[in-house]
């Protein structure tokens, strides 16, 4: 099935780029390469959006970690792994939401397929007793990592996962970390908010690079 997404530079004040009744890995990758991502609001319809403002994390300079976050990482409270429990991480992200979740069954199925295909990745934080304390997941393509969601069951677990993600991305030459939508939590981690136009410029600059997140 061939899917065509619009040129989002022509959306103007709109953020909705397309609507579908289903989704699959090919659609997700095609959308991401155009600056679009799915944001389902119910199981029956899938909006594909490109916000007028985008949250990103700069990978070309030293991360602005807070003193408390640096201490949390140095303490070594958690053992951090990559791609060891993708299913459990996406489940944690889907269930750790007081106001409901956009991670519908079709989203979980599609991103799990993307993980099996080598596109979607997870970062896990494990406590000393072997419990999954938190983590995050997202999509890696070209020189871009698009973060989807994070969760924590113990203090600082998702933050520590984010730090290790950034370190891995910087080590392997990724150019852009797309955090999608601004939240206070992301801002506290050092994410900045840029215009759609600037984001698309950065995305285009990162396209074509062949980078690998996983070992």
Order of alpha helices (4+ residues) and beta strands (2+ residues): beta-alpha-beta-beta-beta-alpha-beta-alpha-alpha-beta-beta-beta-alpha-beta-alpha-beta-alpha
